[in-house]
Amino acid sequence: MSGTTLISARIHAEVAQRLGALTNETHRSKSDLAAQAIEAFVDFQEVQVTAIKEGMAAAERGEVKSHAEALVILNAWGKG
């Protein structure tokens, strides 16, 4: 593979067993599955960090919602 970097990580034995079972079921290597999982994790974390930074900047500008306004938004999302 071009453009890749080798890394090493310690994982819990139970996770290693689950990964091994998954490799058998999917016919993919541990390396492929681990790389896919790390990429998904990094993608998700980047979105989260960006959202937090945007929220903090909005709060510093005084752009905040009251508790009641926040509940209306959350209820619209089905999370209230």
Buried (B, 14 or more C-beta within 10 A) or exposed (E): EEEEEEEEEEEEEEEEEEBEEEBEEEEEEEEEBBBEEEEEEEEEEEEEEEEEEEEEEEEEEEEEEEEEEEEEEEEEEEEE
